[in-house]
């Protein structure tokens, strides 16, 4: 049987990851809650695994500020969370017309699309308003699945949402978090993209330089 389902990573695959911009917003959040900016950014990075599957944005602000000796007010927490959500909405909207056109072409050809993303809770909340959302039949976000790539559970969640087995899926991603090996381990065929970042250059096979190249690759 052909592989007609495509499972996509999100950041640095469909839209830029914008790591430097994320850190600048974290510095502004630190100022709002009254803690050292560098320490807050460092604590944020060090708690990635918790933020992927356990904490929402408000919990993250309260917990990290508390660890750094601050007790922000509810208004301060809300302000910091708004900064984070505003960035999330901006990143989700930053999808190129060629990417959208490629997704539309793949769907018109009969491919079903799902998202499989290691992300934080606010991204999952903001997803329905993204121009990408209408192109995808399903989305498996790590805070909702309570598992993050390369855990097999999140790949199975995405495939199950499409009603297909993993070995009937292509996985498309930049390679962060060991996601390519995780996808291959559950039986998915892997296509690596380098459009925004060459994350896993040792992965075998010819990568694509843009999502638009998928249309010809899977013809």
ZIDA-V190438 format. One record per residue. NEAR is the number of other ideal C-beta (glycine too) atoms within 12 Angstrom. Layout:
near:NEAR
near:NEAR
This chain:
near:9
near:16
near:27
near:25
near:39
near:47
near:51
near:47
near:50
near:47
near:40
near:34
near:44
near:46
near:37
near:25
near:30
near:23
near:22
near:13
near:22
near:31
near:21
near:18
near:32
near:37
near:25
near:23
near:41
near:32
near:23
near:27
near:40
near:23
near:32
near:21
near:23
near:16
near:22
near:36
near:26
near:20
near:29
near:35
near:19
near:17
near:24
near:24
near:20
near:24
near:33
near:30
near:26
near:20
near:26
near:26
near:35
near:29
near:22
near:36
near:43
near:26
near:27
near:37
near:32
near:19
near:22
near:27
near:15
near:26
near:17
near:29
near:16
near:14
near:14
near:24
near:29
near:20
near:24
near:38
near:33
near:22
near:29
near:41
near:29
near:22
near:33
near:33
near:23
near:22
near:33
near:32
near:22
near:25
near:30
near:20
near:14
near:19
near:34
near:26
near:20
near:34
near:36
near:23
near:25
near:33
near:23
near:14
near:19
near:14
near:33
near:30
near:41
near:43
near:47
near:52
near:48
near:39
near:44
near:40
near:30
near:33
near:39
near:32
near:25
near:31
near:33
near:17
near:18
near:31
near:24
near:34
near:27
near:17
near:30
near:35
near:27
near:29
near:37
near:40
near:37
near:39
near:31
near:30
near:31
near:20
near:27
near:34
near:44
near:29
near:28
near:27
near:23
near:41
near:47
near:29
near:29
near:48
near:36
near:25
near:27
near:32
near:15
near:30
near:20
near:33
near:22
near:25
near:39
near:40
near:44
near:45
near:48
near:39
near:37
near:32
near:32
near:25
near:42
near:37
near:25
near:34
near:39
near:29
near:20
near:32
near:23
near:39
near:25
near:37
near:39
near:38
near:42
near:25
near:33
near:31
near:24
near:18
near:26
near:30
near:14
near:13
near:26
near:14
near:18
near:13
near:30
near:28
near:20
near:24
near:43
near:24
near:24
near:35
near:23
near:16
near:26
near:25
near:10
